[in-house]
Amino acid sequence: MDKDIVKGGCLCKSVKYEFNKPDVISAHHCHCKDCQKSTGSGKATIVLVPSRLIKVDGKIKFFTVTGTDGSHVSRGFCPNCGSPIISFLEEMKEVKFVKAGSLNDSTWIKIDSNFWSSSAVKWAPINSLLATFTHNPETPSSN
């Protein structure tokens, strides 16, 4: 078995995915109100992977909302068991946000930063050792 292949999926095992660990862009904790609602927790922990490099087996149902900052967030979950699996911004479809809790083994993840510290709840505190942004981090504009 290749140690660089990352696998994950839903609780009922009807949706599975895989990607290569070296393809991971970064990982983050998002504390926005939308992520709190969609996870039922204080934050979402997401692993960013280029969309074209994730192989998904099974049907994912998506629910799209206008996020706190105005972007359109599509959150994917198993239509059978409801497990959150993958999300993406409609304005940035080339990157998928894999829900870290859906990974079969998440022990290798290194969290790079916190987003939306401005809406973090006291019972799920920000990790102060990480770079922290009050909202979404600024991204360089493309030329």
Contact map, one row per residue, 1 for C-alpha under 8 A:
11100000000000000000000000000000000000000000000000000000000000000000000000000000000000000000000000000000000000000000000000000000000000000000000
11111000000000000000000000000000000000000000000000000000000000000000000000000000000000000000000000000000000000000000000000000000000000000000000
11111100000000000000000000000000000000000000000000000000000000000000000000000000000000000000000000000000000000000000000000000000000000000000000
01111100000000000001110000000000000000000000000000000000000000000000000000000000000000000000000000000000000000000000000000000000000000000000000
01111110000000000111100000000000000000000000000000000000000000000000000000000000000000000000000000000000000000000000000000000000000000000000000
00111111000000000111100000000000000000000000000000000000000000000000000000000000000000000000000000000011100000000000000000000000000000000000000
00001111100000011110000000000000000000000000000000000000000000000000000000000000000000000000000000000011100000000000000000000000000000000000000
00000111110000011100000000000000000000000000000000000000000000000000000000000000000000000000000000000111100000000000000000000000000000000000000
00000011111011111000000000000000000000000000000000000000000000000000000000000000000010000000000000000111000000000000000000000000000000000000000
00000001111111110000000000000000000000000000000000000000000000000000000000000100111110000000000000000100000000000000000000000000000000000000000
00000000111110000000000000000000000000000000000000000000000000000000000000000000101000000000000000000000000000000000000000000000000000000000000
00000000011111100000000000000000000000000000000000000000000000000000000000000001100000000000000000000000000000000000000000000000000000000000000
00000000111111110000000000000000000000000000000000000000000000000000000000000000000000000000000000000000000000000000000000000000000000000000000
00000000110111110000000000000000000000000000000000000000011000000000000000000101000000000000000000000000000000000000000000000000000000000000000
00000000110111111000000000000000000000000000000000000001111100000000000000000100000000000000000000000000000000000000000000000000000000000000000
00000011110011111100000000000000000000000000000000000001110000000000000000000000000000000000000000000000000000000000000000000000000000000000000
00000011100000111110000000000000000000000000000000000111100000000000000000000000000000000000000000000000000000000000000000000000000000000000000
00001111000000011111000000000000000000000000000000000111000000000000000000000000000000000000000000000000000000000000000000000000000000000000000
00001110000000001111101000000000000000000000000000001110000000000000000000000000000000000000000000000000000000000000000000000000000000000000000
00011100000000000111111100000000000000000000000000001000000000000000000000000000000000000000000000000000000000000000000000000000000000000000000
00011100000000000011111100000000000000000000000000000000000000000000000000000000000000000000000000000000000000000000000000000000000000000000000
00010000000000000001111100000000000000000000000000000000000000000000000000000000000000000000000000000000000000000000000000000000000000000000000
00000000000000000011111110000000000000000000000011001000000000000000000000000000000000000000000000000000000000000000000000000000000000000000000
00000000000000000001111111000000000000000000001111000000000000000000000000000000000000000000000000000000000000000000000000000000000000000000000
00000000000000000000001111100000000000000000001111000000000000000000000000000000000000000000000000000000000000000000000000000000000000000000000
00000000000000000000000111110000000000000000001110000000000000000000000000000000000000000000000000000000000001110000000000000000000000000000000
00000000000000000000000011111000000000000000111100000000000000000000000000000000000000000000000000000000000011111000000000000000000000000000000
00000000000000000000000001111100000000000000111000000000000000000000000000000000000000000000000000000000000000111110000000000000000000000000000
00000000000000000000000000111110000000000011110000000000000000000000000000000000000000000000000000000000000000101110000000000000000000000000000
00000000000000000000000000011111001000000011110000000000000000000000000000000000000000000000000000000000000000000111000000000000000000000000000
00000000000000000000000000001111101100000111000000000000000000000000000000000000000000000000000000000000000000000111101110000000000000000000000
00000000000000000000000000000111111100000010000000000000000000000001000000000000000000000000000000000000000000000011111100000000000000100000000
00000000000000000000000000000011111110000000000000000000000000000001000000000000000000000000000000000000000000000000001000000000000000000000000
00000000000000000000000000000001111111000000000000000000000000000011000000000000000000000000000000000000000000000000000000000000000000000000000
00000000000000000000000000000111111111101111000000000000000000000000000000000000000000000000000000000000000000000000000000000000000000000000000
00000000000000000000000000000011111111111111000000000000000000000000000000000000000000000000000000000000000000000000000000000000000000000000000
00000000000000000000000000000000111111111000000000000000000000000000000000000000000000000000000000000000000000000000000000000000000000000000000
00000000000000000000000000000000011111110000000000000000000000000000000000000000000000000000000000000000000000000000000000000000000000000000000
00000000000000000000000000000000001111111111000000000000000000000000000000000000000100000000000000000000000000000000000000000000000000000000000
00000000000000000000000000000000000111111100000000000000000000000000000000000000000000000000000000000000000000000000000000000000000000000000000
00000000000000000000000000000000001110111111000000000000000000000000000000000000000000000000000000000000000000000000000000000000000000000000000
00000000000000000000000000000010001100111111000000000000000000000000000000000000000000000000000000000000000000000000000110110000000000000000000
00000000000000000000000000001111001100101111100000000000000000000000000000000000000000000000000000000000000000000000000100010000000000000000000
00000000000000000000000000001110001100101111110000000000000000000000000000000000000000000000000000100000000000000000000000000000000000000000000
00000000000000000000000000111100000000000011111000000000000000000000000000000000000000000000000000111000000000000000000000000000000000000000000
00000000000000000000000000111100000000000001111100000000000000000000000000000000000000000000000011110000000000000000000000000000000000000000000
00000000000000000000000111110000000000000000111110000000000000000000000000000000000000000000000011110000000000000000000000000000000000000000000
00000000000000000000000111100000000000000000011111000000000000000000000000000000000000000000001111000000000000000000000000000000000000000000000
00000000000000000000001111000000000000000000001111101100000000000000000000000000000000000000001111000000000000000000000000000000000000000000000
00000000000000000000001110000000000000000000000111111100000000000000000000000000000000000000011100000000000000000000000000000000000000000000000
00000000000000000000000000000000000000000000000011111100000000000000000000000000000000000000111100000000000000000000000000000000000000000000000
00000000000000000000000000000000000000000000000001111110000000000000000000000000000000000000010000000000000000000000000000000000000000000000000
00000000000000000011001000000000000000000000000011111110000000000000000000000000000000000000000000000000000000000000000000000000000000000000000
00000000000000001110000000000000000000000000000011111111000000000000000000000000000000000000000000000000000000000000000000000000000000000000000
00000000000000001110000000000000000000000000000000011111100000000000000000000000000000000000000000000000000000000000000000000000000000000000000
00000000000000111100000000000000000000000000000000000111110000000000000000000000000000000000000000000000000000000000000000000000000000000000000
00000000000000111000000000000000000000000000000000000011111000000000000000000000000000000000000000000000000000000000000000000000000000000000000
00000000000001110000000000000000000000000000000000000001111100000000000000000000000000000000000000000000000000000000000000000000000000000000000
00000000000001100000000000000000000000000000000000000000111110000000000000000110000000000000000000000000000000000000000000000000000000000000000
00000000000000100000000000000000000000000000000000000000011111000000000000011110000000000000000000000000000000000000000000000000000000000000000
00000000000000000000000000000000000000000000000000000000001111100000000000011110000000000000000000000000000000000000000000000000000000000000000
00000000000000000000000000000000000000000000000000000000000111110000000001111000000000000000000000000000000000000000000000000000000000000000000
00000000000000000000000000000000000000000000000000000000000011111000000001110000000000000000000000000000000000000000000000000000000000000000000
00000000000000000000000000000000000000000000000000000000000001111100000111100000000000000000000000000000000000000000000000000000000000000000000
00000000000000000000000000000000000000000000000000000000000000111110000111000000000000000000000000000000000000000000000000000000000000000000000
00000000000000000000000000000000000000000000000000000000000000011111111110000000000000000000000000000000000000000000000000000000000000000000000
00000000000000000000000000000000010000000000000000000000000000001111111110000000000000000000000000000000000000000000000000000000000000000000000
00000000000000000000000000000001110000000000000000000000000000000111111000000000000000000000000000000000000000000000000000000000000000000000000
00000000000000000000000000000000000000000000000000000000000000000111111000000000000000000000000000000000000000000000000000000000000000000000000
00000000000000000000000000000000000000000000000000000000000000000111111100000000000000000000000000000000000000000000000000000000000000000000000
00000000000000000000000000000000000000000000000000000000000000000111111110000000000000001110000000000000000000000000000000000000000000000000000
00000000000000000000000000000000000000000000000000000000000000011110011111000000000000001110000000000000000000000000000000000000000000000000000
00000000000000000000000000000000000000000000000000000000000000011110001111100000000000111100000000000000000000000000000000000000000000000000000
00000000000000000000000000000000000000000000000000000000000001111000000111110000000000111100000000000000000000000000000000000000000000000000000
00000000000000000000000000000000000000000000000000000000000001110000000011111000000111110000000000000000000000000000000000000000000000000000000
00000000000000000000000000000000000000000000000000000000000111100000000001111100000111100000000000000000000000000000000000000000000000000000000
00000000000000000000000000000000000000000000000000000000000111000000000000111110011111000000000000000000000000000000000000000000000000000000000
00000000010001100000000000000000000000000000000000000000001110000000000000011111111110000000000000000000000000000000000000000000000000000000000
00000000000000000000000000000000000000000000000000000000001110000000000000001111110000000000000000000000000000000000000000000000000000000000000
00000000000101000000000000000000000000000000000000000000000000000000000000000111110000000000000000000000000000000000000000000000000000000000000
00000000011100000000000000000000000000000000000000000000000000000000000000000111111000000000000000000000000000000000000000000000000000000000000
00000000010000000000000000000000000000000000000000000000000000000000000000001111111100000000000000000000000000000000000000000000000000000000000
00000000011000000000000000000000000000000000000000000000000000000000000000001100111110000000000000000100000000000000000000000000000000000000000
00000000010000000000000000000000000000100000000000000000000000000000000000111100011111000000000000100100000000000000000000000000000000000000000
00000000110000000000000000000000000000000000000000000000000000000000000000111100001111100000000001100100000000000000000000000000000000000000000
00000000000000000000000000000000000000000000000000000000000000000000000000111000000111110000000111100000000000000000000000000000000000000000000
00000000000000000000000000000000000000000000000000000000000000000000000011110000000011111000000111100000000000000000000000000000000000000000000
00000000000000000000000000000000000000000000000000000000000000000000000011100000000001111101101110000000000000000000000000000000000000000000000
00000000000000000000000000000000000000000000000000000000000000000000001111000000000000111111101000000000000000000000000000000000000000000000000
00000000000000000000000000000000000000000000000000000000000000000000001111000000000000011111100000000000000000000000000000000000000000000000000
00000000000000000000000000000000000000000000000000000000000000000000001100000000000000001111100000000000000000000000000000000000000000000000000
00000000000000000000000000000000000000000000000000000000000000000000000000000000000000011111111000000000000000000000000000000000000000000000000
00000000000000000000000000000000000000000000000000100000000000000000000000000000000000011111111100000000000000000000000000000000000000000000000
00000000000000000000000000000000000000000000000001110000000000000000000000000000000000000001111100000000000000000000000000000000000000000000000
00000000000000000000000000000000000000000000000111100000000000000000000000000000000000011001111110000000000000000000000000000000000000000000000
00000000000000000000000000000000000000000000000111100000000000000000000000000000000001110000111111000000000000000000000000000000000000000000000
00000000000000000000000000000000000000000000011110000000000000000000000000000000000001110000001111100000000000000000000000000000000000000000000
00000000000000000000000000000000000000000000011110000000000000000000000000000000000011100000000111110100000000000000000000000000000000000000000
00000000000000000000000000000000000000000001111000000000000000000000000000000000000111100000000011111110000000000000000000000000000000000000000
00000000000000000000000000000000000000000000111000000000000000000000000000000000000000000000000001111110010000000000000000000000000000000000000
00000000000000000000000000000000000000000000100000000000000000000000000000000000000000000000000000111110010000000000000000000000000000000000000
00000001110000000000000000000000000000000000000000000000000000000000000000000000001110000000000001111111000000000000000000000000000000000000000
00000111100000000000000000000000000000000000000000000000000000000000000000000000000000000000000000111111110000000000000000000000000000000000000
00000111100000000000000000000000000000000000000000000000000000000000000000000000000000000000000000000111110000000000000000000000000000000000000
00000111000000000000000000000000000000000000000000000000000000000000000000000000000000000000000000000011111100000000000000000000000000000000000
00000000000000000000000000000000000000000000000000000000000000000000000000000000000000000000000000011011111110000000000000000000000000000000000
00000000000000000000000000000000000000000000000000000000000000000000000000000000000000000000000000000000111110000000000000000000000000000000000
00000000000000000000000000000000000000000000000000000000000000000000000000000000000000000000000000000000111111000000000000000000000000000000000
00000000000000000000000000100000000000000000000000000000000000000000000000000000000000000000000000000000011111100000000000000000000000000000000
00000000000000000000000001100000000000000000000000000000000000000000000000000000000000000000000000000000000111110000000000000000000000000000000
00000000000000000000000001111000000000000000000000000000000000000000000000000000000000000000000000000000000011111000000000000000010000000000000
00000000000000000000000001110000000000000000000000000000000000000000000000000000000000000000000000000000000001111100000000000000011000000000000
00000000000000000000000000111000000000000000000000000000000000000000000000000000000000000000000000000000000000111110000000000000011110000000000
00000000000000000000000000011110000000000000000000000000000000000000000000000000000000000000000000000000000000011111100000000110011110000000000
00000000000000000000000000011111000000000000000000000000000000000000000000000000000000000000000000000000000000001111100000000000000111111000000
00000000000000000000000000000111000000000000000000000000000000000000000000000000000000000000000000000000000000000111111100000000000111110000000
00000000000000000000000000000011000000000000000000000000000000000000000000000000000000000000000000000000000000000111111100000100000111100000000
00000000000000000000000000000001000000000000000000000000000000000000000000000000000000000000000000000000000000000001111100000000000001100000000
00000000000000000000000000000011100000000000000000000000000000000000000000000000000000000000000000000000000000000001111110000000000000000000000
00000000000000000000000000000011000000000110000000000000000000000000000000000000000000000000000000000000000000000001111111011100000000000000000
00000000000000000000000000000010000000000100000000000000000000000000000000000000000000000000000000000000000000000000001111111000000000000000000
00000000000000000000000000000000000000000000000000000000000000000000000000000000000000000000000000000000000000000000000111111000000000000000000
00000000000000000000000000000000000000000100000000000000000000000000000000000000000000000000000000000000000000000000000011111000000000000000000
00000000000000000000000000000000000000000110000000000000000000000000000000000000000000000000000000000000000000000000000111111100000000000000000
00000000000000000000000000000000000000000000000000000000000000000000000000000000000000000000000000000000000000000000000111111110000000000000000
00000000000000000000000000000000000000000000000000000000000000000000000000000000000000000000000000000000000000000100100100011111000000000000000
00000000000000000000000000000000000000000000000000000000000000000000000000000000000000000000000000000000000000000100000000001111110000000000000
00000000000000000000000000000000000000000000000000000000000000000000000000000000000000000000000000000000000000000000000000000111111100000000000
00000000000000000000000000000000000000000000000000000000000000000000000000000000000000000000000000000000000000000000000000000011111000000000000
00000000000000000000000000000000000000000000000000000000000000000000000000000000000000000000000000000000000000111100000000000011111100000000000
00000000000000000000000000000000000000000000000000000000000000000000000000000000000000000000000000000000000000011100000000000001111110000000000
00000000000000000000000000000000000000000000000000000000000000000000000000000000000000000000000000000000000000001111100000000001011111000000000
00000000000000000000000000000000000000000000000000000000000000000000000000000000000000000000000000000000000000001111100000000000001111111000000
00000000000000000000000000000000000000000000000000000000000000000000000000000000000000000000000000000000000000000011110000000000000111110000000
00000000000000000000000000000001000000000000000000000000000000000000000000000000000000000000000000000000000000000011110000000000000011111000000
00000000000000000000000000000000000000000000000000000000000000000000000000000000000000000000000000000000000000000011000000000000000011111100000
00000000000000000000000000000000000000000000000000000000000000000000000000000000000000000000000000000000000000000010000000000000000010111110000
00000000000000000000000000000000000000000000000000000000000000000000000000000000000000000000000000000000000000000000000000000000000000011111000
00000000000000000000000000000000000000000000000000000000000000000000000000000000000000000000000000000000000000000000000000000000000000001111100
00000000000000000000000000000000000000000000000000000000000000000000000000000000000000000000000000000000000000000000000000000000000000000111110
00000000000000000000000000000000000000000000000000000000000000000000000000000000000000000000000000000000000000000000000000000000000000000011111
00000000000000000000000000000000000000000000000000000000000000000000000000000000000000000000000000000000000000000000000000000000000000000001111
00000000000000000000000000000000000000000000000000000000000000000000000000000000000000000000000000000000000000000000000000000000000000000000111
